[in-house]
Amino acid sequence: ATPTVSPTTTTTYYVELEDDGCRNRDSVRVRVVSFVTLQAMADTIICRGDTIQLRAVSDGLHYLWSPAAQFIDPTLQNPFAFTNNAITNYQVTAIIGGCSASDNVIVTTIPYPVVNAGPDFTICYNAKAQLNGITDGSSWQWSPVNLVSNPTILNPVSYPPRTTNYVLTAFDTRGCPKPSRDTITVTVLPKMRVSAGKDTAVVVGQPLQLTATGGVNYDWIPATYLSAADIPNPVATFPSASSGIQYKVIAYNPQGCKDSAFITIKVFKTKPTIFVPSAFTPNNDGKNDLLRPIAVGIKNIEYFNIYNRWGQLLFSTQVNGKGWDGKINGAIQSTGTFVWTVKATDYTGKAYFQKGVVTLIR
């Protein structure tokens, strides 16, 4: 069933099988060649560390490539190889029976260009990011290009609106046609929300508690009349009247970022009082549209009430500066006279009461 043959020329062999009177016939053709044809691919250059598929043109039936350790499968006709060597001489042997032929291909590797975008870093909101890349390439480019001052220099400046990944891509002309890339992440901290409080008014000698928020450290400018200038809640006490003293508070977050806010304080040379205008014009022109109390030297307002001439309560508030817009249940009131009363406690703890008349003008 398995004879050994040694034909000198190409020969077709036939085999007949008989089994219990049944017969069948088949054949096999043994091709005889005088030599094995083999031509390996031309020498080539690749980027160092890349995988390459080597190729051979041959009529061989079996193949063996070396050095075998650098191949995924060294017995294929066109196997994949990988190398980090500068130059590697790959040899292939094609085999037909007892005949064989060998050839070789030299693969030269060129390293990728070195590129380093730098370490990741963090910046304050709306601050600049100074990028500093390093490369031995012949040309390079940063991306996204629209976020850097010049994408073709190694140290461009950027003002990222949010946390951004910057990619430095480098090219060279030494034989590796592929670029190298490195990425740096610039983390942008959230915008600081700094507040110095609402503008207010006090009387001469009244201690005013200032309160700043939005940071962990603070500087008040100027420090005049303040109990301290480097805390979030200094107390201001004014010895004389002023039409408006403006303070600026600079707040710092834990990363050292800073932002600022302002507050303006009017100082009256009067006893604690609540100012109420004698007339107002609610015509939506942005001037005198509300009838509201302006408390000076007052700790808190118990009530500020407005009545019509029949004694009907039209408006009431406990909030300093909150006012009536001249409407009742959404209905616009015509020109007329109204009565207001206010009850409060001044900053010394004394009770305060006042009433008056105001004219609504249309």
C-alpha positions as CSV (number, residue, x, y, z in Angstrom):
1,A,0.0,0.0,0.0
2,T,2.9,2.4,0.6
3,P,5.8,1.6,-1.8
4,T,8.8,3.8,-2.1
5,V,9.7,5.1,-5.5
6,S,12.7,6.9,-7.0
7,P,11.7,8.1,-10.5
8,T,14.3,9.8,-12.7
9,T,11.6,11.7,-14.7
10,T,8.2,12.9,-13.9
11,T,6.0,9.8,-13.6
12,T,2.3,9.0,-13.0
13,Y,1.7,6.0,-10.8
14,Y,-1.5,4.0,-10.7
15,V,-2.9,2.0,-7.9
16,E,-5.8,-0.6,-8.0
17,L,-7.7,-1.7,-4.9
18,E,-9.7,-4.9,-4.7
19,D,-12.0,-5.7,-1.8
20,D,-14.4,-8.6,-1.9
21,G,-14.6,-8.5,-5.7
22,C,-15.1,-4.7,-5.8
23,R,-12.3,-2.8,-7.6
24,N,-11.3,0.9,-7.7
25,R,-8.4,2.7,-9.3
26,D,-6.6,6.0,-8.6
27,S,-3.3,7.7,-9.6
28,V,-0.7,10.1,-8.3
29,R,1.8,12.1,-10.4
30,V,5.3,12.5,-9.0
31,R,7.0,15.6,-10.6
32,V,10.7,15.2,-10.9
33,V,12.8,18.4,-11.1
34,S,16.6,18.8,-11.5
35,F,16.7,21.8,-9.0
36,V,14.6,24.0,-6.8
37,T,13.9,27.5,-8.0
38,L,14.2,30.2,-5.3
39,Q,14.4,34.0,-5.3
40,A,14.1,36.0,-2.1
41,M,12.8,39.5,-2.2
42,A,15.2,42.4,-2.6
43,D,17.0,43.9,0.4
44,T,14.9,46.5,2.1
45,I,14.7,49.1,4.9
46,I,12.0,49.3,7.6
47,C,11.3,51.4,10.7
48,R,13.0,49.7,13.8
49,G,10.6,47.6,15.8
50,D,8.1,47.2,12.9
51,T,7.0,43.8,11.6
52,I,7.8,43.0,8.0
53,Q,6.5,40.2,5.7
54,L,9.3,38.6,3.9
55,R,8.6,37.0,0.5
56,A,10.1,34.4,-1.7
57,V,9.3,33.2,-5.2
58,S,9.9,29.5,-5.4
59,D,8.5,26.1,-6.5
60,G,9.6,24.5,-3.2
61,L,7.3,22.4,-1.2
62,H,8.7,23.2,2.2
63,Y,10.5,26.3,3.6
64,L,12.7,27.2,6.5
65,W,13.7,30.8,7.4
66,S,16.4,31.8,9.9
67,P,17.0,33.2,12.4
68,A,13.8,31.3,13.4
69,A,13.3,33.1,16.7
70,Q,12.5,36.3,14.8
71,F,9.6,34.8,12.9
72,I,6.0,34.2,13.9
73,D,6.2,31.0,11.7
74,P,9.5,30.3,10.0
75,T,8.1,27.5,7.9
76,L,5.9,29.7,5.7
77,Q,6.9,30.8,2.2
78,N,6.0,34.4,3.1
79,P,6.4,34.7,6.8
80,F,6.2,37.8,9.1
81,A,9.4,38.8,10.9
82,F,10.3,41.4,13.6
83,T,13.6,42.8,14.6
84,N,15.2,45.5,16.6
85,N,18.6,44.9,15.1
86,A,20.2,47.6,12.9
87,I,20.9,45.0,10.2
88,T,19.6,41.4,9.9
89,N,20.5,38.9,7.2
90,Y,17.5,36.6,6.8
91,Q,18.1,33.3,5.0
92,V,15.5,31.1,3.4
93,T,15.8,27.5,2.3
94,A,13.3,25.9,-0.1
95,I,13.0,22.1,-0.2
96,I,11.6,19.6,-2.7
97,G,12.3,16.0,-1.5
98,G,16.1,15.7,-1.2
99,C,16.7,18.9,-3.2
100,S,17.0,22.4,-1.7
101,A,18.0,25.9,-2.5
102,S,18.9,28.9,-0.4
103,D,18.8,32.7,-0.7
104,N,18.9,35.6,1.6
105,V,17.5,39.1,2.2
106,I,19.1,41.9,4.2
107,V,16.7,44.1,6.3
108,T,18.1,47.3,7.6
109,T,16.1,49.1,10.4
110,I,16.1,52.8,10.9
111,P,14.9,54.1,14.3
112,Y,11.8,56.2,14.6
113,P,12.5,59.8,15.4
114,V,12.8,60.5,19.1
115,V,10.0,62.7,20.4
116,N,9.0,63.9,23.9
117,A,6.1,66.3,24.4
118,G,7.1,66.8,28.0
119,P,5.4,65.9,31.3
120,D,1.7,66.5,32.0
121,F,1.0,69.6,34.0
122,T,-1.9,71.7,35.3
123,I,-2.7,75.4,34.8
124,C,-5.2,77.9,36.1
125,Y,-8.4,78.7,34.2
126,N,-7.7,81.2,31.4
127,A,-3.9,80.9,31.9
128,K,-1.3,80.2,29.2
129,A,0.3,76.8,28.7
130,Q,3.9,76.9,27.7
131,L,4.7,73.7,25.7
132,N,8.3,72.4,25.5
133,G,8.9,69.5,23.2
134,I,12.1,67.6,22.4
135,T,12.9,65.6,19.2
136,D,15.7,64.6,16.9
137,G,13.4,64.7,13.9
138,S,13.9,67.0,10.9
139,S,10.4,68.4,11.2
140,W,7.5,68.4,13.6
141,Q,4.0,69.6,14.3
142,W,1.7,70.1,17.4
143,S,-2.0,69.4,17.3
144,P,-4.6,70.6,17.7
145,V,-3.1,73.3,15.5
146,N,-5.8,75.9,16.3
147,L,-4.9,75.9,20.0
148,V,-1.2,76.7,19.7
149,S,0.6,79.9,18.7
150,N,2.7,78.1,16.1
151,P,2.3,74.4,15.5
152,T,5.7,74.1,13.8
153,I,8.0,75.2,16.7
154,L,8.9,73.1,19.7
155,N,7.9,75.6,22.4
156,P,4.6,77.2,21.3
157,V,2.2,78.9,23.7
158,S,-1.4,77.9,24.1
159,Y,-4.5,79.1,26.0
160,P,-6.6,76.0,26.3
161,P,-10.2,76.6,27.1
162,R,-10.5,73.3,28.8
163,T,-8.4,70.2,29.7
164,T,-6.6,69.3,26.4
165,N,-4.4,66.6,25.0
166,Y,-1.6,68.0,22.8
167,V,0.2,65.7,20.4
168,L,3.7,66.3,19.1
169,T,4.4,64.5,15.8
170,A,7.9,64.3,14.5
171,F,9.2,63.3,11.1
172,D,12.7,62.6,9.7
173,T,14.5,61.9,6.4
174,R,16.9,59.1,7.6
175,G,14.9,56.3,6.0
176,C,12.0,55.6,8.4
177,P,9.0,57.1,6.6
178,K,6.6,56.8,9.6
179,P,6.3,59.6,12.2
180,S,6.7,59.4,16.0
181,R,4.1,60.8,18.4
182,D,4.0,61.8,22.0
183,T,1.0,63.2,23.9
184,I,0.9,65.6,26.9
185,T,-2.2,66.4,28.9
186,V,-2.7,70.0,30.1
187,T,-5.3,70.0,32.8
188,V,-7.2,73.3,33.1
189,L,-8.6,73.9,36.6
190,P,-12.2,75.2,36.9
191,K,-12.9,78.9,36.9
192,M,-12.8,80.4,40.3
193,R,-16.1,81.8,41.7
194,V,-14.9,84.6,43.9
195,S,-17.3,86.9,45.8
196,A,-16.8,89.8,48.1
197,G,-20.5,90.2,48.9
198,K,-23.0,92.7,47.7
199,D,-22.5,96.4,47.8
200,T,-23.9,97.9,51.0
201,A,-24.1,100.9,53.2
202,V,-23.3,101.6,56.9
203,V,-23.1,104.5,59.3
204,V,-20.0,106.0,60.8
205,G,-18.7,103.7,63.6
206,Q,-20.8,100.7,62.6
207,P,-18.8,97.4,62.5
208,L,-19.4,95.8,59.1
209,Q,-18.6,92.1,58.7
210,L,-17.1,91.5,55.3
211,T,-17.2,87.9,53.8
212,A,-15.3,86.7,50.9
213,T,-15.8,83.2,49.3
214,G,-14.3,81.2,46.5
215,G,-10.7,80.6,47.8
216,V,-8.6,79.3,50.6
217,N,-6.4,82.4,51.1
218,Y,-7.3,86.0,50.7
219,D,-5.9,89.5,50.4
220,W,-8.0,92.7,50.8
221,I,-7.0,95.9,49.1
222,P,-6.8,98.5,50.6
223,A,-6.3,97.3,54.1
224,T,-7.6,100.6,55.5
225,Y,-10.3,100.4,58.2
226,L,-10.1,96.5,58.2
227,S,-9.4,94.4,61.2
228,A,-7.2,92.2,59.0
229,A,-6.4,92.1,55.3
230,D,-5.4,88.4,54.9
231,I,-8.6,86.6,56.1
232,P,-11.9,85.9,54.4
233,N,-14.0,87.8,57.0
234,P,-12.4,91.0,58.3
235,V,-14.5,93.6,60.1
236,A,-14.6,97.1,58.7
237,T,-15.2,100.2,60.8
238,F,-15.3,103.6,59.3
239,P,-14.5,106.8,61.2
240,S,-16.0,109.2,58.7
241,A,-18.6,109.4,56.0
242,S,-17.9,108.4,52.4
243,S,-19.8,108.4,49.1
244,G,-18.3,105.0,48.4
245,I,-15.2,103.0,49.5
246,Q,-14.3,100.2,47.1
247,Y,-12.4,97.1,48.3
248,K,-10.9,94.4,46.1
249,V,-10.4,90.9,47.5
250,I,-8.0,88.5,45.8
251,A,-8.7,84.9,46.4
252,Y,-6.3,82.0,45.9
253,N,-7.2,78.3,45.4
254,P,-5.1,75.4,46.7
255,Q,-3.1,75.3,43.4
256,G,-2.1,78.9,43.7
257,C,-4.5,80.3,41.1
258,K,-6.1,83.6,41.9
259,D,-9.2,85.7,41.0
260,S,-10.7,88.8,42.4
261,A,-14.0,90.5,43.3
262,F,-15.1,94.0,44.4
263,I,-17.4,95.5,47.0
264,T,-18.4,99.2,47.4
265,I,-19.5,100.5,50.8
266,K,-21.2,103.8,51.4
267,V,-20.7,105.4,54.8
268,F,-23.4,107.8,56.1
269,K,-22.8,110.2,58.9
270,T,-26.2,109.6,60.4
271,K,-27.8,107.5,63.1
272,P,-29.0,104.1,62.0
273,T,-31.9,104.7,59.6
274,I,-33.9,103.3,56.7
275,F,-34.1,105.5,53.7
276,V,-37.4,105.4,51.7
277,P,-38.0,107.7,48.7
278,S,-40.9,110.1,48.7
279,A,-41.9,109.1,45.1
280,F,-41.1,106.4,42.5
281,T,-41.9,105.9,38.8
282,P,-42.5,102.3,37.8
283,N,-42.3,102.7,34.1
284,N,-39.5,100.2,33.4
285,D,-37.0,102.8,32.3
286,G,-34.4,101.5,34.8
287,K,-34.7,104.5,37.1
288,N,-36.8,104.6,40.3
289,D,-38.9,101.6,39.1
290,L,-39.1,100.1,42.6
291,L,-40.1,101.4,46.0
292,R,-37.6,99.8,48.3
293,P,-36.0,100.4,51.7
294,I,-32.3,101.2,51.9
295,A,-31.1,100.3,55.4
296,V,-28.1,101.9,56.9
297,G,-26.8,100.8,60.3
298,I,-29.6,98.3,60.5
299,K,-29.0,94.7,61.7
300,N,-32.2,93.3,60.3
301,I,-35.6,94.4,59.0
302,E,-38.7,92.9,60.7
303,Y,-41.0,94.2,58.0
304,F,-41.4,96.8,55.4
305,N,-45.1,97.2,54.5
306,I,-46.9,99.3,51.9
307,Y,-50.7,100.1,52.2
308,N,-53.2,101.9,50.0
309,R,-55.4,104.6,51.4
310,W,-58.0,102.0,52.6
311,G,-55.4,100.3,54.7
312,Q,-55.0,97.3,52.4
313,L,-51.6,95.6,52.6
314,L,-50.1,95.7,49.1
315,F,-46.5,94.6,49.7
316,S,-44.3,93.3,52.5
317,T,-40.7,92.3,52.7
318,Q,-37.9,91.6,55.2
319,V,-35.1,92.0,52.7
320,N,-33.1,95.2,52.5
321,G,-33.3,96.6,49.0
322,K,-36.2,94.5,47.8
323,G,-39.0,96.7,46.5
324,W,-42.6,97.0,45.2
325,D,-43.1,97.4,41.4
326,G,-46.4,99.3,41.7
327,K,-48.6,96.4,40.8
328,I,-51.3,94.5,42.7
329,N,-51.8,90.9,41.6
330,G,-50.2,91.8,38.4
331,A,-52.4,94.9,37.8
332,I,-50.7,98.2,37.2
333,Q,-51.7,100.9,39.7
334,S,-52.3,104.4,38.6
335,T,-50.8,107.5,40.1
336,G,-51.7,107.8,43.8
337,T,-50.4,108.1,47.3
338,F,-49.5,105.1,49.5
339,V,-48.4,104.6,53.1
340,W,-45.4,102.6,54.2
341,T,-44.2,101.4,57.6
342,V,-41.0,99.8,58.6
343,K,-39.8,98.0,61.7
344,A,-36.3,96.9,62.3
345,T,-33.4,96.5,64.7
346,D,-30.2,98.6,64.4
347,Y,-26.7,97.2,64.7
348,T,-26.6,98.2,68.4
349,G,-29.7,96.1,69.1
350,K,-32.1,99.0,69.5
351,A,-35.6,98.8,68.0
352,Y,-36.3,101.1,65.0
353,F,-39.7,102.1,63.7
354,Q,-40.6,104.6,61.0
355,K,-43.5,105.4,58.6
356,G,-44.2,107.7,55.8
357,V,-46.0,108.5,52.5
358,V,-44.9,107.9,49.0
359,T,-46.3,108.9,45.7
360,L,-46.6,106.6,42.7
361,I,-46.1,108.6,39.5
362,R,-47.2,107.4,36.1
